Amino acid sequence: MTTARPGRVRSEAARLAILEATTSELAERGYDKLSLDRIAAAAGVGKATIYRWYPNKGALVAEGMLSGHLLPRVAVPSSGDVRRDVTHWLIETSASLTEPTTGGLIRATIAATAEDADVARHYDDHVTSVARAELVARLESGRRDGQVDADAPLDALVEALVGVVLLNVLTRRDPDATALTATVTLLFDGAGSAGGRGGR
């Protein structure tokens, strides 16, 4: 009869507690002031346990992103009107990031990406790349439906949408649905939208 299983369960519980404590610490204090001592105390583990699994705070933040603990995600809808769907995504994503906790987490993880290349890679792989892929897929679907011009630069359009979200977070702007809708209209018309009249 093995006795290893209970140990794994306790280790997993400790790991989750550490990630939850990291989320709270980042949201409240930011990346620069991230304290492994406070995280260890909040998680009910020894600091040595954290260092055993995560050699530095960048690795800890990267693990948080990899496990989905740090950042929320708004799915791109598919209502049949691509412009309306993209507008919905932009407004809902921007609104979700005005929550104090979420906005703090975004700013903290952006600070972490500037300092640690591994965190930057995880951020791109598990946050921005996921959003970009979903948006590109929706725009490609809109193109097949004749709502987006065949020559529209989809990647550039998506980069602009993601950039608007990140800019609003970094500057702590409250989302303005009218302005965000106008942004989508400008991007679509500038990209050569052939149909997709929704959202006007």
C-alpha atoms as an extended CHARMM CRD file, in Angstrom:
* protein
*
       200  EXT
         1         1  MET       CA              0.0000000000        0.0000000000        0.0000000000  PROA      1               0.0000000000
         2         2  THR       CA              1.5020000000        3.3360000000       -1.1180000000  PROA      2               0.0000000000
         3         3  THR       CA              1.7400000000        6.3800000000        1.1230000000  PROA      3               0.0000000000
         4         4  ALA       CA              2.8300000000        8.8070000000       -1.6170000000  PROA      4               0.0000000000
         5         5  ARG       CA             -0.6580000000        9.9190000000       -2.5860000000  PROA      5               0.0000000000
         6         6  PRO       CA             -1.4520000000       11.9440000000        0.5650000000  PROA      6               0.0000000000
         7         7  GLY       CA              1.8300000000       13.7880000000        0.1430000000  PROA      7               0.0000000000
         8         8  ARG       CA              0.9330000000       14.7870000000       -3.4050000000  PROA      8               0.0000000000
         9         9  VAL       CA             -2.4530000000       16.0230000000       -2.2610000000  PROA      9               0.0000000000
        10        10  ARG       CA             -0.8920000000       18.1820000000        0.4410000000  PROA      10              0.0000000000
        11        11  SER       CA              1.6740000000       19.5210000000       -2.0280000000  PROA      11              0.0000000000
        12        12  GLU       CA             -1.0460000000       20.4340000000       -4.5220000000  PROA      12              0.0000000000
        13        13  ALA       CA             -3.0390000000       22.1770000000       -1.8040000000  PROA      13              0.0000000000
        14        14  ALA       CA              0.0680000000       24.1420000000       -0.8300000000  PROA      14              0.0000000000
        15        15  ARG       CA              0.7630000000       25.0470000000       -4.4500000000  PROA      15              0.0000000000
        16        16  LEU       CA             -2.7600000000       26.3680000000       -4.9320000000  PROA      16              0.0000000000
        17        17  ALA       CA             -2.5680000000       28.3010000000       -1.6690000000  PROA      17              0.0000000000
        18        18  ILE       CA              0.7010000000       29.8780000000       -2.8110000000  PROA      18              0.0000000000
        19        19  LEU       CA             -0.7970000000       30.8970000000       -6.1600000000  PROA      19              0.0000000000
        20        20  GLU       CA             -3.8840000000       32.3590000000       -4.4920000000  PROA      20              0.0000000000
        21        21  ALA       CA             -1.6910000000       34.3170000000       -2.0880000000  PROA      21              0.0000000000
        22        22  THR       CA              0.4400000000       35.5270000000       -4.9960000000  PROA      22              0.0000000000
        23        23  THR       CA             -2.6560000000       36.7790000000       -6.8080000000  PROA      23              0.0000000000
        24        24  SER       CA             -3.7330000000       38.7760000000       -3.7620000000  PROA      24              0.0000000000
        25        25  GLU       CA             -0.2460000000       40.1410000000       -3.1660000000  PROA      25              0.0000000000
        26        26  LEU       CA              0.1720000000       41.2460000000       -6.7860000000  PROA      26              0.0000000000
        27        27  ALA       CA             -3.2330000000       42.9000000000       -6.9110000000  PROA      27              0.0000000000
        28        28  GLU       CA             -2.6500000000       44.7820000000       -3.6790000000  PROA      28              0.0000000000
        29        29  ARG       CA              1.0170000000       45.7520000000       -3.9010000000  PROA      29              0.0000000000
        30        30  GLY       CA              2.2180000000       45.2120000000       -7.4660000000  PROA      30              0.0000000000
        31        31  TYR       CA              5.1810000000       43.2610000000       -8.8010000000  PROA      31              0.0000000000
        32        32  ASP       CA              7.9350000000       45.4890000000       -7.4370000000  PROA      32              0.0000000000
        33        33  LYS       CA              6.7320000000       45.0420000000       -3.8520000000  PROA      33              0.0000000000
        34        34  LEU       CA              5.8650000000       41.3560000000       -4.1910000000  PROA      34              0.0000000000
        35        35  SER       CA              6.9400000000       39.7150000000       -0.9250000000  PROA      35              0.0000000000
        36        36  LEU       CA              7.6120000000       36.0100000000       -0.6740000000  PROA      36              0.0000000000
        37        37  ASP       CA              7.5020000000       36.3450000000        3.1050000000  PROA      37              0.0000000000
        38        38  ARG       CA              3.9300000000       37.6500000000        2.9900000000  PROA      38              0.0000000000
        39        39  ILE       CA              2.9630000000       35.0380000000        0.4030000000  PROA      39              0.0000000000
        40        40  ALA       CA              4.3600000000       32.2410000000        2.5560000000  PROA      40              0.0000000000
        41        41  ALA       CA              2.5130000000       33.5440000000        5.6160000000  PROA      41              0.0000000000
        42        42  ALA       CA             -0.7830000000       33.9080000000        3.7550000000  PROA      42              0.0000000000
        43        43  ALA       CA             -0.4550000000       30.4530000000        2.1870000000  PROA      43              0.0000000000
        44        44  GLY       CA              0.4880000000       28.8070000000        5.4690000000  PROA      44              0.0000000000
        45        45  VAL       CA              3.7380000000       27.3810000000        4.1270000000  PROA      45              0.0000000000
        46        46  GLY       CA              7.4060000000       27.9360000000        4.8200000000  PROA      46              0.0000000000
        47        47  LYS       CA              9.3490000000       30.3080000000        2.6070000000  PROA      47              0.0000000000
        48        48  ALA       CA             11.6470000000       27.3860000000        1.7690000000  PROA      48              0.0000000000
        49        49  THR       CA              8.6710000000       25.6020000000        0.1970000000  PROA      49              0.0000000000
        50        50  ILE       CA              8.1450000000       28.4840000000       -2.2120000000  PROA      50              0.0000000000
        51        51  TYR       CA             11.8230000000       28.5950000000       -3.1370000000  PROA      51              0.0000000000
        52        52  ARG       CA             11.8440000000       24.8300000000       -3.6730000000  PROA      52              0.0000000000
        53        53  TRP       CA              9.2100000000       25.1780000000       -6.4000000000  PROA      53              0.0000000000
        54        54  TYR       CA              9.9150000000       28.7150000000       -7.6330000000  PROA      54              0.0000000000
        55        55  PRO       CA             13.5120000000       29.9710000000       -7.6510000000  PROA      55              0.0000000000
        56        56  ASN       CA             12.4410000000       33.6160000000       -8.0270000000  PROA      56              0.0000000000
        57        57  LYS       CA              9.3200000000       35.7450000000       -8.0590000000  PROA      57              0.0000000000
        58        58  GLY       CA              9.2950000000       35.7970000000      -11.8680000000  PROA      58              0.0000000000
        59        59  ALA       CA              8.8950000000       32.0230000000      -11.9180000000  PROA      59              0.0000000000
        60        60  LEU       CA              6.0530000000       32.3170000000       -9.4250000000  PROA      60              0.0000000000
        61        61  VAL       CA              4.2090000000       34.8680000000      -11.5490000000  PROA      61              0.0000000000
        62        62  ALA       CA              4.7950000000       32.7640000000      -14.6710000000  PROA      62              0.0000000000
        63        63  GLU       CA              3.2660000000       29.7520000000      -12.9400000000  PROA      63              0.0000000000
        64        64  GLY       CA              0.2760000000       31.8620000000      -11.9560000000  PROA      64              0.0000000000
        65        65  MET       CA             -0.3260000000       32.7650000000      -15.5850000000  PROA      65              0.0000000000
        66        66  LEU       CA              0.2330000000       29.2050000000      -16.7540000000  PROA      66              0.0000000000
        67        67  SER       CA             -2.3430000000       27.8760000000      -14.3040000000  PROA      67              0.0000000000
        68        68  GLY       CA             -4.8810000000       30.5900000000      -15.1070000000  PROA      68              0.0000000000
        69        69  HSD       CA             -4.8550000000       32.0820000000      -11.6190000000  PROA      69              0.0000000000
        70        70  LEU       CA             -3.8620000000       35.6020000000      -12.5020000000  PROA      70              0.0000000000
        71        71  LEU       CA             -5.9660000000       36.9610000000      -15.3090000000  PROA      71              0.0000000000
        72        72  PRO       CA             -9.5900000000       36.6940000000      -16.4580000000  PROA      72              0.0000000000
        73        73  ARG       CA            -10.5330000000       36.0150000000      -20.0480000000  PROA      73              0.0000000000
        74        74  VAL       CA            -13.5100000000       37.2460000000      -22.0490000000  PROA      74              0.0000000000
        75        75  ALA       CA            -14.4890000000       34.9100000000      -24.8730000000  PROA      75              0.0000000000
        76        76  VAL       CA            -15.0930000000       36.3510000000      -28.3240000000  PROA      76              0.0000000000
        77        77  PRO       CA            -18.7690000000       35.7650000000      -29.1500000000  PROA      77              0.0000000000
        78        78  SER       CA            -20.1180000000       34.5820000000      -32.4730000000  PROA      78              0.0000000000
        79        79  SER       CA            -23.5120000000       36.1570000000      -33.0580000000  PROA      79              0.0000000000
        80        80  GLY       CA            -23.3110000000       36.2810000000      -36.8250000000  PROA      80              0.0000000000
        81        81  ASP       CA            -22.2490000000       39.9440000000      -36.8700000000  PROA      81              0.0000000000
        82        82  VAL       CA            -18.4790000000       40.1770000000      -36.6580000000  PROA      82              0.0000000000
        83        83  ARG       CA            -18.3170000000       43.8840000000      -35.9280000000  PROA      83              0.0000000000
        84        84  ARG       CA            -20.8170000000       43.5600000000      -33.0940000000  PROA      84              0.0000000000
        85        85  ASP       CA            -18.8930000000       40.5860000000      -31.6910000000  PROA      85              0.0000000000
        86        86  VAL       CA            -15.5480000000       42.3690000000      -31.7270000000  PROA      86              0.0000000000
        87        87  THR       CA            -17.1250000000       45.4550000000      -30.1650000000  PROA      87              0.0000000000
        88        88  HSD       CA            -18.6480000000       43.2880000000      -27.4350000000  PROA      88              0.0000000000
        89        89  TRP       CA            -15.2620000000       41.7090000000      -26.7350000000  PROA      89              0.0000000000
        90        90  LEU       CA            -13.5120000000       45.0700000000      -26.5390000000  PROA      90              0.0000000000
        91        91  ILE       CA            -16.1000000000       46.6430000000      -24.2280000000  PROA      91              0.0000000000
        92        92  GLU       CA            -16.4500000000       43.6070000000      -21.9430000000  PROA      92              0.0000000000
        93        93  THR       CA            -12.7140000000       43.0280000000      -21.7230000000  PROA      93              0.0000000000
        94        94  SER       CA            -12.0660000000       46.6740000000      -20.9370000000  PROA      94              0.0000000000
        95        95  ALA       CA            -14.8310000000       46.6600000000      -18.3070000000  PROA      95              0.0000000000
        96        96  SER       CA            -13.4760000000       43.5080000000      -16.6480000000  PROA      96              0.0000000000
        97        97  LEU       CA            -10.1000000000       45.1560000000      -16.2510000000  PROA      97              0.0000000000
        98        98  THR       CA            -11.4850000000       48.1740000000      -14.4040000000  PROA      98              0.0000000000
        99        99  GLU       CA            -12.0260000000       46.0100000000      -11.3420000000  PROA      99              0.0000000000
       100       100  PRO       CA             -9.3510000000       47.0820000000       -8.8310000000  PROA      100             0.0000000000
       101       101  THR       CA             -8.0460000000       43.5420000000       -8.3470000000  PROA      101             0.0000000000
       102       102  THR       CA             -7.9160000000       42.6760000000      -12.0350000000  PROA      102             0.0000000000
       103       103  GLY       CA             -6.4390000000       46.0050000000      -13.0920000000  PROA      103             0.0000000000
       104       104  GLY       CA             -3.7810000000       45.6690000000      -10.4180000000  PROA      104             0.0000000000
       105       105  LEU       CA             -2.9410000000       42.1820000000      -11.6040000000  PROA      105             0.0000000000
       106       106  ILE       CA             -2.6020000000       43.3080000000      -15.2070000000  PROA      106             0.0000000000
       107       107  ARG       CA             -0.3030000000       46.1860000000      -14.2780000000  PROA      107             0.0000000000
       108       108  ALA       CA              1.7330000000       43.9130000000      -12.0170000000  PROA      108             0.0000000000
       109       109  THR       CA              2.1640000000       41.2540000000      -14.6720000000  PROA      109             0.0000000000
       110       110  ILE       CA              3.1260000000       43.8520000000      -17.2730000000  PROA      110             0.0000000000
       111       111  ALA       CA              5.7960000000       45.0970000000      -14.8640000000  PROA      111             0.0000000000
       112       112  ALA       CA              6.9400000000       41.5030000000      -14.4420000000  PROA      112             0.0000000000
       113       113  THR       CA              7.2120000000       41.0100000000      -18.2160000000  PROA      113             0.0000000000
       114       114  ALA       CA              9.4940000000       44.0460000000      -18.4490000000  PROA      114             0.0000000000
       115       115  GLU       CA             11.8520000000       42.5270000000      -15.8790000000  PROA      115             0.0000000000
       116       116  ASP       CA             11.7700000000       38.8110000000      -16.6300000000  PROA      116             0.0000000000
       117       117  ALA       CA             11.9610000000       37.2590000000      -20.1090000000  PROA      117             0.0000000000
       118       118  ASP       CA             10.3350000000       34.0200000000      -18.9530000000  PROA      118             0.0000000000
       119       119  VAL       CA              7.3590000000       35.9190000000      -17.5670000000  PROA      119             0.0000000000
       120       120  ALA       CA              7.1020000000       37.8470000000      -20.8460000000  PROA      120             0.0000000000
       121       121  ARG       CA              7.0490000000       34.5800000000      -22.7730000000  PROA      121             0.0000000000
       122       122  HSD       CA              4.3670000000       33.1060000000      -20.5160000000  PROA      122             0.0000000000
       123       123  TYR       CA              2.3250000000       36.3030000000      -20.7550000000  PROA      123             0.0000000000
       124       124  ASP       CA              2.4160000000       36.2070000000      -24.5300000000  PROA      124             0.0000000000
       125       125  ASP       CA              1.7520000000       32.4470000000      -24.7210000000  PROA      125             0.0000000000
       126       126  HSD       CA             -1.0970000000       32.3160000000      -22.2110000000  PROA      126             0.0000000000
       127       127  VAL       CA             -2.6850000000       35.7650000000      -22.2970000000  PROA      127             0.0000000000
       128       128  THR       CA             -2.1960000000       37.9220000000      -25.3730000000  PROA      128             0.0000000000
       129       129  SER       CA             -1.6900000000       35.0610000000      -27.8400000000  PROA      129             0.0000000000
       130       130  VAL       CA             -4.9070000000       33.3900000000      -26.6950000000  PROA      130             0.0000000000
       131       131  ALA       CA             -6.8910000000       36.6000000000      -27.1590000000  PROA      131             0.0000000000
       132       132  ARG       CA             -5.2490000000       37.2980000000      -30.5070000000  PROA      132             0.0000000000
       133       133  ALA       CA             -5.9660000000       33.7940000000      -31.7990000000  PROA      133             0.0000000000
       134       134  GLU       CA             -9.6380000000       34.0110000000      -30.8480000000  PROA      134             0.0000000000
       135       135  LEU       CA            -10.0190000000       37.4320000000      -32.4340000000  PROA      135             0.0000000000
       136       136  VAL       CA             -8.2620000000       36.3770000000      -35.6410000000  PROA      136             0.0000000000
       137       137  ALA       CA            -10.4450000000       33.2610000000      -35.8540000000  PROA      137             0.0000000000
       138       138  ARG       CA            -13.5940000000       35.3830000000      -35.4690000000  PROA      138             0.0000000000
       139       139  LEU       CA            -12.4080000000       37.8510000000      -38.1160000000  PROA      139             0.0000000000
       140       140  GLU       CA            -11.5580000000       35.0200000000      -40.4930000000  PROA      140             0.0000000000
       141       141  SER       CA            -15.0660000000       33.6900000000      -39.9840000000  PROA      141             0.0000000000
       142       142  GLY       CA            -16.4190000000       37.1610000000      -40.7270000000  PROA      142             0.0000000000
       143       143  ARG       CA            -14.3100000000       37.2470000000      -43.8740000000  PROA      143             0.0000000000
       144       144  ARG       CA            -15.8330000000       33.9620000000      -45.0510000000  PROA      144             0.0000000000
       145       145  ASP       CA            -19.2720000000       35.4810000000      -44.4470000000  PROA      145             0.0000000000
       146       146  GLY       CA            -18.3880000000       38.5120000000      -46.5440000000  PROA      146             0.0000000000
       147       147  GLN       CA            -18.3350000000       40.8900000000      -43.5660000000  PROA      147             0.0000000000
       148       148  VAL       CA            -14.5920000000       41.5970000000      -43.7020000000  PROA      148             0.0000000000
       149       149  ASP       CA            -12.7030000000       42.5300000000      -46.8340000000  PROA      149             0.0000000000
       150       150  ALA       CA            -10.4890000000       39.7850000000      -48.2580000000  PROA      150             0.0000000000
       151       151  ASP       CA             -7.4520000000       42.0690000000      -48.1210000000  PROA      151             0.0000000000
       152       152  ALA       CA             -7.9850000000       43.3640000000      -44.5840000000  PROA      152             0.0000000000
       153       153  PRO       CA             -4.8310000000       42.9690000000      -42.4320000000  PROA      153             0.0000000000
       154       154  LEU       CA             -6.3820000000       40.8620000000      -39.6710000000  PROA      154             0.0000000000
       155       155  ASP       CA             -3.2500000000       40.5240000000      -37.5560000000  PROA      155             0.0000000000
       156       156  ALA       CA             -2.7230000000       44.2800000000      -37.5150000000  PROA      156             0.0000000000
       157       157  LEU       CA             -6.3710000000       44.8890000000      -36.6310000000  PROA      157             0.0000000000
       158       158  VAL       CA             -6.1360000000       42.4510000000      -33.7250000000  PROA      158             0.0000000000
       159       159  GLU       CA             -2.8870000000       43.9610000000      -32.4600000000  PROA      159             0.0000000000
       160       160  ALA       CA             -4.6000000000       47.3490000000      -32.3960000000  PROA      160             0.0000000000
       161       161  LEU       CA             -7.5530000000       45.9720000000      -30.4060000000  PROA      161             0.0000000000
       162       162  VAL       CA             -5.2990000000       44.3320000000      -27.8230000000  PROA      162             0.0000000000
       163       163  GLY       CA             -3.2280000000       47.5010000000      -27.6640000000  PROA      163             0.0000000000
       164       164  VAL       CA             -6.3120000000       49.5900000000      -26.8480000000  PROA      164             0.0000000000
       165       165  VAL       CA             -7.1070000000       47.2890000000      -23.9240000000  PROA      165             0.0000000000
       166       166  LEU       CA             -3.5870000000       47.4120000000      -22.5130000000  PROA      166             0.0000000000
       167       167  LEU       CA             -3.3300000000       51.1780000000      -22.9480000000  PROA      167             0.0000000000
       168       168  ASN       CA             -6.5350000000       51.7150000000      -20.9980000000  PROA      168             0.0000000000
       169       169  VAL       CA             -5.2650000000       49.4900000000      -18.2020000000  PROA      169             0.0000000000
       170       170  LEU       CA             -1.8810000000       51.1840000000      -17.9700000000  PROA      170             0.0000000000
       171       171  THR       CA             -3.3860000000       54.6740000000      -17.9880000000  PROA      171             0.0000000000
       172       172  ARG       CA             -6.2120000000       53.5940000000      -15.6310000000  PROA      172             0.0000000000
       173       173  ARG       CA             -8.8700000000       54.9520000000      -17.9490000000  PROA      173             0.0000000000
       174       174  ASP       CA            -12.4830000000       54.0460000000      -17.3520000000  PROA      174             0.0000000000
       175       175  PRO       CA            -13.8780000000       52.2920000000      -20.4340000000  PROA      175             0.0000000000
       176       176  ASP       CA            -16.2010000000       54.4180000000      -22.5550000000  PROA      176             0.0000000000
       177       177  ALA       CA            -18.4910000000       52.1770000000      -24.5970000000  PROA      177             0.0000000000
       178       178  THR       CA            -19.1450000000       54.9080000000      -27.1540000000  PROA      178             0.0000000000
       179       179  ALA       CA            -15.4410000000       55.5890000000      -27.6600000000  PROA      179             0.0000000000
       180       180  LEU       CA            -14.6110000000       51.8840000000      -27.8480000000  PROA      180             0.0000000000
       181       181  THR       CA            -17.3760000000       51.3240000000      -30.3970000000  PROA      181             0.0000000000
       182       182  ALA       CA            -15.9910000000       54.2070000000      -32.4380000000  PROA      182             0.0000000000
       183       183  THR       CA            -12.5400000000       52.6230000000      -32.2160000000  PROA      183             0.0000000000
       184       184  VAL       CA            -13.8530000000       49.3730000000      -33.6770000000  PROA      184             0.0000000000
       185       185  THR       CA            -15.6390000000       51.2900000000      -36.4510000000  PROA      185             0.0000000000
       186       186  LEU       CA            -12.4430000000       53.1530000000      -37.2840000000  PROA      186             0.0000000000
       187       187  LEU       CA            -10.3660000000       49.9760000000      -37.2890000000  PROA      187             0.0000000000
       188       188  PHE       CA            -12.8250000000       48.0540000000      -39.4290000000  PROA      188             0.0000000000
       189       189  ASP       CA            -13.3490000000       50.8480000000      -41.9250000000  PROA      189             0.0000000000
       190       190  GLY       CA             -9.6340000000       51.5400000000      -42.0690000000  PROA      190             0.0000000000
       191       191  ALA       CA             -8.9640000000       47.8290000000      -42.5910000000  PROA      191             0.0000000000
       192       192  GLY       CA            -11.3510000000       47.7760000000      -45.5160000000  PROA      192             0.0000000000
       193       193  SER       CA            -14.4330000000       46.1450000000      -44.0330000000  PROA      193             0.0000000000
       194       194  ALA       CA            -16.7650000000       45.1580000000      -46.8250000000  PROA      194             0.0000000000
       195       195  GLY       CA            -19.7950000000       44.2550000000      -44.7280000000  PROA      195             0.0000000000
       196       196  GLY       CA            -20.1350000000       43.9660000000      -40.9630000000  PROA      196             0.0000000000
       197       197  ARG       CA            -22.4220000000       46.9520000000      -40.5420000000  PROA      197             0.0000000000
       198       198  GLY       CA            -23.2620000000       45.9330000000      -36.9470000000  PROA      198             0.0000000000
       199       199  GLY       CA            -22.2870000000       48.1420000000      -34.0500000000  PROA      199             0.0000000000
       200       200  ARG       CA            -22.9680000000       51.4040000000      -35.9290000000  PROA      200             0.0000000000
